Amino acid sequence: VANPADREMAQFFLQKGYETEDGKLDAGKTAWFLNLAVSLVAGIGLLICLLSLYILMLSIFLLLQKNNEKLRNLLLLGYGVAQVARPYQQLTVVLNAGVLLFAIGMVWLLRRLYTGVMSELWNNFKPGSLLIAIGAGLVLFVLISTLNIVIIRRKIQQIGKN
């Protein structure tokens, strides 16, 4: 067969009452459990990422709300929305860049730790490229920073209209 760890094959053997050698059914159960564990961890990670993005947006709104009167005065003095928004936008971009650099450093460090162990367990183990993680981080950095910049600009425009 093409995949000895296929779940359907394991169910077929169990229905017919067949016994197997080599523990290949155990490999199927292990593969199923690993897929379940990875899916669960990925789901929890996605939920944590969404909640952290929400908290970041909330902190931006709170910062702008705290300085609401000062921002309104600057706008009334004739400063443009872009000028008033720029320090807040720069702050969020710098913080996002710092988080990105920290995350890349942690991924690099953790990969160094587990690739050594994996190489000892499997002779043919070849780790994937770190460029995929860096690329994904850069894409998320650009998306989140752009979203933050737009939100800050809109909030300051709202302050100017009130």
C-alpha positions in Angstrom: 0.0 0.0 0.0 1.0 3.6 -0.5 0.5 4.7 3.1 0.7 2.0 5.8 -0.5 4.5 8.4 -3.8 5.2 6.5 -6.7 5.3 8.9 -9.1 3.5 6.5 -6.7 0.5 6.3 -6.5 0.3 10.0 -10.3 0.3 10.3 -10.5 -2.4 7.6 -8.1 -4.7 9.5 -10.1 -4.1 12.7 -13.4 -4.9 11.1 -12.0 -8.2 9.6 -10.3 -9.1 12.8 -6.9 -9.2 11.1 -3.7 -8.7 13.1 -0.7 -6.9 11.7 3.0 -7.2 12.2 5.4 -4.3 12.6 3.0 -2.1 14.5 1.9 -0.3 11.4 -1.5 0.2 12.9 0.3 1.9 15.8 2.0 4.2 13.3 -1.5 5.1 12.0 -2.8 5.9 15.5 0.4 7.9 16.2 0.0 9.9 13.0 -3.7 10.6 13.8 -2.8 11.7 17.3 0.0 14.0 16.0 -2.3 15.5 13.5 -4.9 16.2 16.2 -2.3 17.7 18.5 -0.9 19.9 15.8 -4.4 21.1 14.8 -5.2 21.8 18.5 -2.0 23.7 19.1 -2.5 25.7 15.8 -6.1 26.6 16.8 -5.0 27.8 20.2 -2.2 29.7 18.7 -4.5 31.4 16.2 -6.9 32.3 19.0 -4.1 33.8 21.1 -2.9 35.8 18.0 -6.3 37.2 17.4 -6.8 38.1 21.1 -3.4 39.8 21.2 -4.3 41.8 18.0 -7.5 42.9 19.7 -5.6 44.0 22.8 -3.1 45.9 20.7 -6.0 47.8 19.0 -7.6 48.4 22.3 -4.3 49.9 23.7 -4.0 52.2 20.7 -7.6 53.4 21.3 -6.9 54.0 25.0 -3.7 55.9 24.3 -5.5 58.1 21.8 -8.5 58.6 24.2 -6.1 59.5 27.0 -4.7 62.3 24.8 -8.0 63.2 23.3 -8.0 66.8 24.5 -4.3 67.4 23.4 -5.0 66.0 20.0 -8.1 68.1 19.6 -6.1 71.2 20.5 -3.3 70.4 18.0 -5.9 70.0 15.3 -7.6 73.3 16.2 -4.2 75.0 16.1 -3.9 74.0 12.5 -1.8 70.9 12.5 -2.9 68.3 10.0 -4.2 64.9 10.8 -1.1 63.3 9.3 1.2 65.5 11.5 -0.7 64.7 14.6 -1.0 61.0 13.8 2.7 60.5 12.9 4.2 60.0 16.4 1.5 57.4 17.3 2.0 55.6 13.9 5.8 55.6 14.4 5.4 54.2 17.9 3.2 51.3 16.7 5.5 50.5 13.7 8.6 50.5 16.0 6.9 48.2 18.5 5.7 45.9 15.8 9.2 45.7 14.4 10.6 44.9 17.8 8.1 42.1 18.3 9.0 40.8 14.8 12.7 40.7 15.6 12.1 39.1 19.0 9.9 36.4 17.4 12.4 35.7 14.7 15.1 35.4 17.3 13.0 33.0 19.4 12.2 30.9 16.3 15.8 30.7 15.4 16.8 29.7 18.9 14.1 27.1 19.3 14.9 25.6 15.9 18.5 25.2 16.9 17.5 23.3 20.0 15.0 20.9 18.3 16.9 20.3 15.0 19.8 18.8 16.9 17.5 16.3 18.7 15.6 15.5 15.4 18.8 14.9 13.6 19.8 12.4 16.2 16.4 10.6 16.0 16.2 10.4 12.2 19.3 10.1 10.0 17.6 11.6 7.0 16.2 14.7 8.8 16.7 17.9 7.0 15.2 21.0 8.6 13.2 23.4 6.4 14.2 26.9 5.7 13.9 29.7 8.2 13.0 32.0 5.3 9.4 30.8 5.4 9.0 31.9 9.0 10.7 35.2 8.3 8.5 35.8 5.2 5.3 35.1 7.2 6.5 37.4 9.9 7.2 40.2 7.5 3.8 39.8 5.8 2.1 39.9 9.2 4.2 42.9 10.2 3.2 44.8 7.1 -0.5 43.9 7.5 -0.7 44.7 11.2 1.3 47.9 10.9 -0.9 49.1 8.0 -4.0 48.3 9.9 -2.7 50.2 13.0 -1.8 53.2 10.8 -5.2 53.4 9.3 -6.9 53.0 12.6 -4.9 55.8 14.2 -5.5 58.1 11.3 -9.3 57.5 11.4 -9.5 57.9 15.1 -7.6 61.3 14.9 -9.9 62.3 12.1 -12.9 61.5 14.3 -11.4 63.6 17.1 -11.0 66.5 14.7 -14.6 66.3 13.6 -16.0 66.3 17.2 
